[in-house]
Amino acid sequence: MVAACLILAAMGCRSSAVAQRKTQHRDAYQSLDATTRSLVDKGKIRNDMDTNAVFIAWGQPTDAFAIDLPGGGRRTIWNYEEKWAYEFRQSAAFDSGAVTPTRSGAERVEGGRQFRRWHVPITYVAKSETFADGRVIEWKKYDPPAWVQPTAVSPETGRRY
């Protein structure tokens, strides 16, 4: 139930952001053909869209840069970053004198073992487009990094366990 509410909230935020960009860039939106407008309204991208359509659908890129190709030509890349967090977990035999509170994460003791969990926030490139002559020639969405990353290094001390 909570997941469904979060998904609906995220969709509402995305659609309201698209609606806001449509209002701010009314002329550019009106110049799009009906099929492209329909995709943009849903926050979707397809090849051959121009930069205006992509901007209205996905918003301002986090990073944009151009690449000169050998032999001539140029490509423009727009990247969009999102926040993510790695989750680290540790389990060790419980020693009552060794339990210390952590700044981030949680600890619990169960059946003679101590369990710790903490998150390390990051940003990652979630999607990107490549433009040639102002038109999308390739676009990609990337999965977030793996949620759980095995580690043998303490986040507090930087030393191996």
C-alpha positions in Angstrom: 0.0 0.0 0.0 2.8 2.4 0.9 4.7 1.6 -2.3 1.5 2.3 -4.4 1.1 5.7 -2.7 4.8 6.5 -3.4 4.4 5.5 -7.1 1.3 7.6 -7.4 2.9 10.6 -5.7 6.0 10.3 -8.0 3.7 10.1 -11.1 1.8 13.2 -9.9 5.0 15.1 -9.4 6.3 14.1 -12.9 3.0 15.0 -14.6 2.8 18.4 -12.7 6.4 19.2 -13.7 5.6 18.4 -17.4 2.4 20.5 -17.1 4.5 23.4 -15.7 7.1 23.1 -18.5 4.3 23.0 -21.1 2.9 26.2 -19.8 6.3 27.9 -19.6 7.2 26.8 -23.2 3.7 27.0 -24.7 4.9 27.9 -28.3 7.4 25.1 -28.4 4.8 22.6 -27.1 2.2 23.8 -29.6 4.6 23.4 -32.5 5.0 19.6 -31.8 2.9 17.2 -33.8 0.0 15.3 -32.0 2.0 12.1 -31.5 4.9 13.8 -30.0 2.7 15.9 -27.7 1.0 12.8 -26.5 4.4 11.2 -25.7 5.7 14.4 -24.0 2.5 14.6 -21.9 3.5 11.2 -20.5 7.1 12.1 -20.0 8.2 9.7 -22.8 11.0 10.2 -25.3 11.5 8.7 -28.8 14.1 9.1 -31.5 13.9 12.2 -33.8 12.4 14.4 -31.0 13.9 17.9 -30.9 15.5 19.4 -27.8 12.3 21.3 -27.0 10.2 18.1 -26.8 12.8 16.4 -24.6 13.1 19.4 -22.3 9.3 19.5 -21.8 9.1 15.8 -21.2 12.2 15.3 -19.0 13.2 18.8 -17.8 16.5 20.5 -17.5 19.4 18.0 -17.8 21.8 17.7 -14.9 24.7 17.7 -17.3 25.0 18.6 -21.0 28.0 18.5 -23.2 29.1 18.3 -26.8 31.5 15.8 -28.5 33.2 16.5 -31.8 33.4 13.4 -33.9 36.5 12.4 -35.9 36.0 13.2 -39.5 33.4 16.0 -38.7 30.1 16.1 -37.0 29.1 16.8 -33.4 26.9 15.1 -30.9 25.3 16.7 -27.8 24.6 14.5 -24.8 22.1 15.4 -22.0 22.4 13.4 -18.7 19.9 13.3 -15.9 21.0 12.2 -12.5 19.0 10.8 -9.6 19.7 10.2 -6.0 20.3 6.6 -4.7 21.7 5.0 -1.6 23.8 1.9 -1.2 22.8 -0.3 1.7 25.6 -1.9 3.6 25.0 -4.8 6.1 27.3 -6.4 8.6 26.7 -9.4 10.9 29.2 -10.4 13.7 29.2 -12.4 16.9 27.8 -10.3 19.7 30.1 -9.0 22.4 28.2 -6.8 24.9 31.2 -4.6 25.4 31.5 -4.0 21.6 28.0 -2.5 20.9 28.4 1.2 20.0 25.8 3.5 18.5 26.3 4.5 14.9 25.8 7.9 13.4 23.8 6.5 10.5 21.9 3.3 10.1 20.6 0.8 12.6 21.9 -1.9 14.9 20.2 -4.8 16.5 21.2 -7.9 18.5 19.5 -11.2 17.8 20.5 -14.7 18.8 24.0 -13.8 20.0 24.8 -11.9 16.8 25.0 -8.2 16.2 23.5 -6.8 12.9 24.3 -3.4 11.5 22.8 -1.7 8.5 23.7 1.7 7.0 23.1 3.7 3.8 25.6 5.7 1.7 23.8 8.3 -0.5 25.1 8.7 -4.1 23.9 10.2 -7.4 24.0 8.3 -10.6 23.1 8.9 -14.3 19.5 7.6 -14.6 18.9 8.6 -18.2 20.5 10.3 -21.2 19.9 11.4 -24.7 22.3 11.9 -27.6 21.4 14.6 -30.1 22.6 15.1 -33.7 21.6 18.3 -35.4 19.2 19.0 -32.5 17.3 15.7 -32.8 17.4 12.6 -30.6 19.4 9.8 -32.2 19.7 7.6 -29.1 18.3 7.7 -25.6 18.7 5.4 -22.6 17.4 4.8 -19.1 19.7 3.2 -16.7 18.8 1.0 -13.7 20.0 2.2 -10.3 23.1 0.6 -9.0 22.6 -2.6 -7.0 20.8 -1.8 -3.7 23.0 -3.9 -1.5 26.8 -3.7 -2.0 28.9 -6.2 0.0 31.6 -4.5 1.9 34.3 -5.4 4.4 35.1 -1.7 5.2 33.6 0.1 8.2 31.9 3.4 7.2 33.0 4.9 10.5 36.7 4.0 10.5 37.5 3.1 6.9 39.2 0.0 8.1 38.5 -3.6 7.0 36.5 -5.8 9.4 
